[in-house]
C-alpha cells in the first residue's frame, strides 16, 4: 500500500506576499513543495493530490508536469498526480453565502475537496512548510498500519522550539494528550516568541493570557494522518458549521476544529506522533534568506542532491 499525500496549496500567502508555494528557495530554484515531494516519495508515498485555486491551476499544473513527470515511486512505478480546486462556492447544497465573502472556508474545507480522488490512508501537509524526512517516514508508517481502520487519525507533533521564527511572533496549536498519546485538545497560541533568556511565551487564545510555554511542548504544524471516513464525518461537521456561519465574512472551518468535534463526540481518536524534525518555512519575507541558507546546508550535508530533480 502506497499512501497519498494531500498538499494544501491554495493559500495566497498574504503575510509573505505572493505565491509562497512557487518560490524557489533551494540552490537550483527548488521550492519547499519540491523537498516535501522528494521526502514523501522516499518514504513510500505513491500519489500526490494538490488543492489549489482555480486562478493559478494551469500555472501550477504545468510546473508540476515539468518537474515531476519522470519521478518514480520506491517500487519503480510513476508518481501519480491529481489537482483539485478549492473555491468559496464549493459547499453542500442548501446554504446561502454572504455575497461579500471572498475567501474559501479554511483547511478542513480544503481537505473535503479531495473526497472523490482519495480512497486510502492519506497525509495532509501545507504546501509552504518544510517538515523533514523523519516526519514523512513516521506518517507513512502510520498510514500503512491503518489501511483498514476507521475513526483512528493522527497528528504529527513538532517540538515547539523546532518551529519558531527568528523574524517575528508565530501562531501554533499546542497539543494536549493523554497517557496513551491520544489528542485531547489543541489550543492556539499567538505571537509566540523566544526571549533573550531562551524562555518562550505566547498568548493563549482561549484565555487571552500571556503564558510561558515549554520548548518540548508538541505543537501542530498542520500535518495530519487520516483515513477516507474522515471525509464523511467532516462533511457533516461542515454542514453544522455552515448552519451557524454561512453568512460570516471571515470564519473558517479548520482541521483542528473538525477533529475536535469528532474526538469530543467519541466518534474518533487522534494519535499524537512525535517527530524530531525541525520545521521551517517562510512566514515572513524576512524568513526567506534563512530558509535559503538552511536548504543549502542540507545539500552540503548530503541530505538532498543538487539539483533535486534531474
WONOR-V763802 format. One record per helix or strand of 3 or more residues. SS is the DSSP state (h for helix, s for strand). FROM is the first residue (numbers start at 1). LEN is the number of residues. Records with the same first field share a line. If there is no record, write none. Layout:
# WONOR-V763802
SS: FROM-LEN, FROM-LEN
This chain:
# WONOR-V763802
s: 4-5, 47-6, 80-6, 122-5, 152-8, 170-8, 182-13, 200-5, 210-4, 218-9, 269-7
h: 20-3, 32-11, 54-15, 107-6, 133-12, 160-3, 229-17, 255-10, 285-16
